[in-house]
Amino acid sequence: MTSKEIVKRAIEFNSPERMPMSLKEDLDKDLIMLGMDPHVDARPSNQRDEWGAYWENIGICNLGEVKDFPVKSWDDFKTLTIPKVEDPKRWIGFEEKVKNAGDSFIMASGISLYERAHFLRGLQNLWTDIYINPDQLGELLDLLVEMNITAIDTYAKYGVDGYLFCDDWGLQNSLMISPEKWREFWKPRYAAVYEHCRKHGMKTFLHSCGYIVDILDDLIECGLDVIQMDQQENMGLDLLSSRFKGRITFWCPVDIQKTMVNGSMEEIREYCSSLVKKLGTQKGGFIAKYYSDPIGAGHTEEAVAAMCDGFKILCSQAWI
């Protein structure tokens, strides 16, 4: 089987010959991430993005945060600079990148529906908008949906296999907003994006960290195929296993907050096995992952090597 076939079969619970991986080394990546360039949802360090949000880098971490929000009031939304997904400059060389990906599963990056909204408004303002300015918030979210649909149409022309964007919804032990308001504002919009992916034969991926158990059933109903979560221990592998094993594919590294920071090398390797056993099935449902900012998360080289080795050993075996 090619990498593309292995990933698709794992997502479909259709018995791939081995577990797919996206680890540190290029040779251990069954999935390749591609995107328009420059990306309309780019998150730069210490500069303004195309929307006008000013970013500052956080210490040694690759990630940053917005310090100046362009939509301070909804009057600002009327004059907001909205990047054009269809701008030809974003797609220069993309066809060649797809060809160079060979037999890998090609995943394209989309536009976040929650994070981009609070990058523009600020978290506290956005949380208030849910109750005080629902019509304006809805207009912004609909704009982001339309941008995703345009991106999906364009990626589909190049034969992309999957579609991912990032929305961190969880705090340590709860959602950032009530599940009821999530279902009111975001659920139908996720469903619209995922339905458009299905029309083009694309698998759907979402990165979302924190405690997201309260909406994972809803995301499955919306048509989400793969949940990419870097933390699991704040929800618990047993809880995730009992409720979601066999219903959605998990794409995970070893828990980046606890085990990768505090665990021994043996505990890290054992956690690899627990992830595969508790979240995967004999027919698929799990993809091993490398965390892309180990230094920012406080992971040692030894810990990263232990995780990668642990996953590779499991990959070489039959599904457990």
Backbone hydrogen bonds, N-H to C=O, Kabsch-Sander energy under -0.5 kcal/mol:
donor,donor_aa,acceptor,acceptor_aa,energy
4,K,103,D,-2.3
6,I,2,T,-2.5
7,V,3,S,-2.5
8,K,4,K,-2.3
9,R,5,E,-2.6
10,A,6,I,-2.1
11,I,7,V,-2.3
12,E,8,K,-2.1
13,F,10,A,-0.8
14,N,9,R,-3.2
15,S,283,K,-1.8
22,S,288,A,-1.8
23,L,28,D,-2.3
28,D,25,E,-1.8
29,K,26,D,-1.1
30,D,21,M,-3.4
30,D,28,D,-0.6
31,L,21,M,-0.6
32,I,105,F,-2.8
34,L,32,I,-0.5
34,L,107,M,-2.9
37,D,90,R,-2.5
42,A,39,H,-1.6
46,N,44,P,-0.5
49,D,53,A,-2.4
52,G,49,D,-1.3
54,Y,68,D,-2.0
55,W,47,Q,-2.4
55,W,53,A,-0.5
56,E,65,E,-2.4
58,I,63,L,-1.8
59,G,57,N,-0.8
61,C,58,I,-1.9
65,E,56,E,-2.3
67,K,54,Y,-3.0
68,D,54,Y,-1.2
71,V,120,L,-2.3
72,K,70,P,-0.9
76,D,73,S,-1.5
77,F,73,S,-0.5
77,F,74,W,-0.5
78,K,74,W,-0.6
78,K,75,D,-0.9
79,T,76,D,-0.9
80,L,77,F,-0.9
82,I,80,L,-0.7
85,V,83,P,-0.7
87,D,84,K,-1.4
90,R,87,D,-2.0
91,W,88,P,-1.6
92,I,89,K,-0.8
94,F,91,W,-1.7
97,K,93,G,-1.8
98,V,94,F,-2.2
99,K,95,E,-2.0
100,N,96,E,-2.3
101,A,97,K,-0.9
101,A,98,V,-0.7
102,G,99,K,-1.4
104,S,101,A,-1.9
105,F,30,D,-2.7
106,I,104,S,-0.6
107,M,32,I,-3.1
107,M,105,F,-0.6
108,A,162,G,-2.8
109,S,34,L,-1.5
110,G,164,L,-3.5
118,H,114,Y,-2.2
119,F,115,E,-2.1
120,L,116,R,-1.3
121,R,117,A,-1.9
122,G,118,H,-2.1
126,L,122,G,-2.6
127,W,123,L,-2.8
128,T,124,Q,-1.9
129,D,125,N,-2.6
130,I,126,L,-1.4
131,Y,128,T,-1.4
132,I,128,T,-2.9
133,N,129,D,-1.1
137,L,133,N,-2.3
138,G,134,P,-2.4
139,E,135,D,-1.9
140,L,136,Q,-2.0
141,L,137,L,-2.6
142,D,138,G,-2.4
143,L,139,E,-1.7
144,L,140,L,-2.0
145,V,141,L,-2.1
146,E,142,D,-2.3
147,M,143,L,-2.1
148,N,144,L,-2.0
149,I,145,V,-2.4
150,T,146,E,-2.2
151,A,147,M,-2.2
152,I,148,N,-2.9
153,D,149,I,-2.4
154,T,150,T,-1.9
155,Y,151,A,-3.0
156,A,152,I,-2.5
157,K,153,D,-0.9
157,K,154,T,-0.7
158,Y,154,T,-0.6
158,Y,155,Y,-1.4
159,G,156,A,-1.4
160,V,155,Y,-1.4
161,D,106,I,-1.9
162,G,106,I,-1.9
163,Y,203,K,-2.2
164,L,108,A,-2.9
165,F,205,F,-0.9
167,D,207,H,-2.8
169,W,167,D,-0.9
170,G,209,C,-2.1
171,L,174,S,-3.7
176,M,169,W,-2.1
182,W,178,S,-2.2
183,R,179,P,-2.4
184,E,180,E,-1.7
185,F,181,K,-2.6
186,W,182,W,-2.1
187,K,182,W,-2.0
190,Y,186,W,-2.7
191,A,187,K,-2.4
192,A,188,P,-1.6
193,V,189,R,-1.9
194,Y,190,Y,-2.8
195,E,191,A,-2.3
196,H,192,A,-1.6
197,C,193,V,-1.9
198,R,194,Y,-2.3
199,K,195,E,-1.7
200,H,196,H,-1.0
200,H,197,C,-0.9
201,G,198,R,-1.6
202,M,197,C,-2.6
203,K,161,D,-2.6
205,F,163,Y,-2.9
206,L,226,V,-1.8
207,H,165,F,-2.0
208,S,206,L,-0.6
208,S,228,Q,-2.0
211,Y,171,L,-2.9
212,I,210,G,-0.9
215,I,212,I,-1.7
216,L,212,I,-0.8
216,L,213,V,-0.8
217,D,213,V,-0.6
219,L,215,I,-2.4
220,I,216,L,-2.0
221,E,217,D,-2.1
222,C,218,D,-2.1
223,G,219,L,-0.8
223,G,220,I,-0.8
224,L,219,L,-2.5
225,D,204,T,-1.0
226,V,204,T,-2.2
227,I,249,T,-2.5
228,Q,206,L,-3.4
228,Q,226,V,-0.5
229,M,227,I,-0.8
229,M,251,W,-0.7
235,M,232,Q,-1.5
236,G,232,Q,-3.3
240,L,236,G,-2.3
241,S,237,L,-2.6
242,S,238,D,-2.6
243,R,239,L,-1.7
244,F,240,L,-2.3
245,K,240,L,-0.6
245,K,241,S,-1.3
246,G,279,L,-0.6
247,R,244,F,-2.3
248,I,244,F,-1.0
249,T,225,D,-2.4
250,F,285,G,-2.5
251,W,227,I,-2.3
252,C,250,F,-0.5
252,C,287,I,-1.7
256,I,230,D,-2.2
260,M,255,D,-2.4
261,V,258,K,-0.6
262,N,258,K,-3.8
263,G,258,K,-0.6
263,G,259,T,-2.1
268,I,264,S,-2.3
269,R,265,M,-2.0
270,E,266,E,-2.4
271,Y,267,E,-2.0
272,C,268,I,-1.7
273,S,269,R,-1.5
274,S,270,E,-2.1
275,L,271,Y,-2.6
276,V,272,C,-2.0
277,K,273,S,-2.5
278,K,274,S,-2.9
279,L,275,L,-2.3
280,G,275,L,-0.6
280,G,276,V,-1.4
281,T,284,G,-2.8
284,G,281,T,-0.9
285,G,10,A,-1.2
287,I,250,F,-2.6
288,A,20,P,-2.1
289,K,252,C,-1.9
290,Y,22,S,-1.9
297,A,293,D,-1.6
298,G,294,P,-0.5
298,G,295,I,-1.2
299,H,294,P,-3.2
304,V,300,T,-2.2
305,A,301,E,-2.4
306,A,302,E,-2.3
307,M,303,A,-2.2
308,C,304,V,-2.6
309,D,305,A,-2.7
310,G,306,A,-2.4
311,F,307,M,-2.4
312,K,308,C,-2.3
313,I,309,D,-2.2
314,L,310,G,-1.6
315,C,311,F,-2.6
316,S,312,K,-1.6
317,Q,314,L,-1.1
